Amino acid sequence: MVVLAILAGVVVLAVGGGVFGTSKETAYNETKHELYSAVSHYQSQHYGALPNASLFDTNVLNPRTESLLCDAVNGSCYIIDIDALLVGAASTGVLKSPPESASSDNCAGCTGSYTWLMDNDGNIYSACTNDPLCEDQIATDINGNYYDEYCNPTYP
């Protein structure tokens, strides 16, 4: 009986550890989805224009295939102007507040580690740019290109 109780405790810890370890990644994915919705709404209110602050001067890659998602050379990788997506911004914003993960590249007063980006089609990408912990992970390749992904342990 004691053996079963010990095994049950080990199973609970193993399952619980896996569940709790993904909460930050889930929050990252939710932020990405919210930004996509906010950018789509902005486009619908501004005749297809994108809420871009400026060009992002580094490539963004798919972490699994190493293929380009957002190419700085062709000018299709833009920093999202999150201030333009906030409620009260030109009366068309839908976000109540900036994401905690947004960096100072995205909005005034933002202090997060992720620079949120978009391409000409409104697809959303991220680059963990403001945290040495993230840079020590697999946030960039050998050429300094950023990977579009959640970077453990950095979030927000």
Beta strands, then each sheet from edge to edge (+ up, - down):
strand 1: 52-55
strand 2: 60-61
strand 3: 68-70
strand 4: 78-80
strand 5: 114-118
strand 6: 124-128
strand 7: 146-147
sheet 1: 1+ 4- 5+ 6-
sheet 2: 3+ 2- 7-
end
